[in-house]
Amino acid sequence: MAAAARSLSTCIFCKIIKGEIPSFKLLETETSYSFLDIGPLSKGHALIIPKDHAAKLHELPDEYLTDVLPIAKKIATAQGLENYNILQNNGRIAHQVVDHVHFHVIPKPDASDEEGLVIGWPAKSDVMEEVKKYHQELLGKL
């Protein structure tokens, strides 16, 4: 049983969960709500939102995460997707627009940059010692 969900009266996603704003609902559980994005990057772009209002992932109680990936899998399977992204952003500089934790299921229908998520991956090189040092530091905090 999930803890009582927090809600914010000014949050667009909280309003969608409550039915105050209409949505193209896909699946709903005790802790999650999913619907089609009305500003999609590609056909079938869906959102999964935990029913607890938290701006960032680390602020969300764990029980509100238990069915997010199973829902994402069901949405991808129902669409017959072979290529897609699961995306979750935290904070403005990380491209979060709505301050309520949410996950995107974004179909990538072809290799073009015209549909689906378009990203760069500026991986660093020659950082093995830095990674090794940070690994030890992080293990001490986990």
Number of C-alpha atoms within 10 A of each C-alpha: 6 12 11 9 14 11 17 13 9 8 13 15 25 21 15 19 21 13 10 11 11 10 15 12 16 15 14 16 12 12 20 20 22 27 20 18 20 12 9 17 17 17 16 20 23 27 24 27 25 29 28 25 22 19 16 16 16 10 11 18 16 11 13 19 17 13 17 19 14 11 20 21 15 13 22 22 11 9 12 10 15 10 13 17 16 16 12 17 18 18 14 10 8 9 10 16 11 15 17 24 24 26 20 22 27 26 25 23 15 11 10 9 10 12 16 23 18 12 7 5 5 6 5 7 6 7 8 10 9 9 11 10 10 12 11 10 11 9 8 8 6 5
